Amino acid sequence: MKPEGLRRATVQDVAKAAGVSPSTVSRALNGSGYAAEDVRRRVLAAAARIGYVPDANARNLRQGTSRAIGVLVCDLGNPFYANLAVGIEKALRLAGRHMVLTNDSTDAQNELEAARTMSGSNSARCCP
C-alpha cells in the first residue's frame, strides 16, 4: 500500500499512517530521543505496511557525510581488478560502508570524468 501510487513513502506518510508527528517517526525509527515503546511499535508497523525505506541520499545530505567509498578500476574484465574489487567490497561491508564502483575501461578521459564525479567537482583543478 504505497501512498499515492508509485512514489516513494516518506516520513510524513509514516507519521500519517501511525497517527504521530514526523519528529516522533524520526525518533522511533532512529532510536534516538524518546518514543514510548507502543508508539515505536506502531511507527515500525506503519513503516513496514506502507513500504517505507530510509533515503540514504537524503540522510547523507542532511548529515554532510556518506558511508559510500568510491573505487575506480581500470579494467573489470581483468580478473585481478575484479578480485580486487570483491575484496574491497567485503572489507567495506565489514566496516559498515558500501562501495561505488566505476570501471574506466583504461580510458584517461573516462578516468578523469569518474574521478570528478566521485569528488563532486566539475573543476579541472580537482584532478591532474
C-alpha positions in Angstrom: 0.0 0.0 0.0 2.3 2.7 -1.2 0.9 6.2 -0.8 -0.2 8.0 -4.0 0.7 5.3 -6.5 4.3 4.6 -7.2 6.0 7.5 -5.3 8.4 6.6 -2.5 6.9 6.6 1.0 8.2 9.5 3.2 8.5 10.1 6.9 5.3 12.2 6.6 3.5 9.2 5.1 4.6 7.0 8.0 3.5 9.7 10.5 0.1 9.9 8.9 -0.3 6.1 8.9 0.8 5.8 12.5 -1.1 8.9 13.8 2.0 10.6 15.1 4.2 13.6 14.2 7.1 13.3 11.7 9.6 14.1 14.5 8.1 11.1 16.5 8.6 8.9 13.4 12.2 10.0 13.2 12.9 9.3 16.8 11.2 5.9 16.7 13.0 4.8 13.5 16.4 6.1 14.5 16.2 5.0 18.2 17.3 8.5 19.3 15.3 10.6 21.7 12.2 9.4 23.4 9.4 7.4 21.9 7.2 5.2 24.0 7.5 1.5 23.2 3.9 1.2 22.0 4.4 4.3 19.7 7.7 2.8 18.4 5.9 -0.4 17.6 3.1 1.5 15.9 5.6 3.5 13.8 7.6 0.4 12.8 4.4 -1.4 11.8 3.2 1.6 9.7 6.6 1.9 8.0 6.5 -1.8 7.1 2.9 -1.6 5.9 3.4 1.3 3.5 6.9 0.1 2.4 8.9 3.0 3.9 12.7 2.7 3.2 15.0 5.4 4.6 16.5 7.6 1.9 20.3 7.2 2.3 21.0 10.1 0.0 18.7 12.5 1.9 20.4 11.4 5.2 23.8 11.9 3.7 22.9 15.4 2.6 21.4 16.3 6.0 24.3 15.0 7.9 27.0 16.1 5.5 28.5 12.6 5.4 28.4 9.4 3.4 29.0 5.8 4.1 30.0 5.3 0.4 33.5 4.9 -0.8 34.3 5.4 -4.5 36.5 2.8 -6.2 37.8 3.4 -9.7 39.4 0.5 -11.5 40.8 0.4 -15.0 39.6 -2.9 -16.3 36.9 -5.1 -14.6 37.4 -7.6 -17.3 40.8 -8.4 -15.9 40.4 -11.0 -13.1 43.0 -9.2 -10.9 40.9 -6.0 -10.8 37.6 -7.9 -10.5 39.0 -9.9 -7.5 40.5 -6.7 -6.0 37.0 -5.0 -6.2 35.4 -8.0 -4.5 38.0 -7.8 -1.7 37.5 -4.1 -1.3 33.7 -4.5 -1.2 33.9 -7.2 1.5 36.2 -5.1 3.7 34.0 -2.1 3.3 30.8 -4.0 4.2 32.5 -5.3 7.4 33.3 -1.6 8.2 29.7 -0.6 7.7 30.3 1.2 4.4 29.5 0.4 0.8 31.3 0.7 -2.5 30.5 2.7 -5.5 32.4 1.1 -8.3 33.4 2.7 -11.6 35.3 1.0 -14.5 37.2 3.4 -16.7 38.0 0.9 -19.4 41.6 2.1 -19.4 40.5 5.4 -21.0 42.1 8.5 -19.5 39.0 10.7 -20.2 36.7 8.2 -18.5 39.0 8.1 -15.6 39.1 11.8 -15.2 35.3 12.1 -15.5 34.8 9.3 -12.9 37.2 11.0 -10.5 35.4 14.3 -10.9 32.0 12.7 -10.4 33.2 10.9 -7.2 34.8 14.0 -5.8 31.7 16.1 -6.7 33.7 18.6 -8.7 33.5 19.7 -12.3 36.6 21.7 -11.9 39.6 20.7 -13.9 41.7 21.5 -10.8 40.4 18.5 -8.9 42.4 16.0 -10.9 45.5 16.1 -12.9 
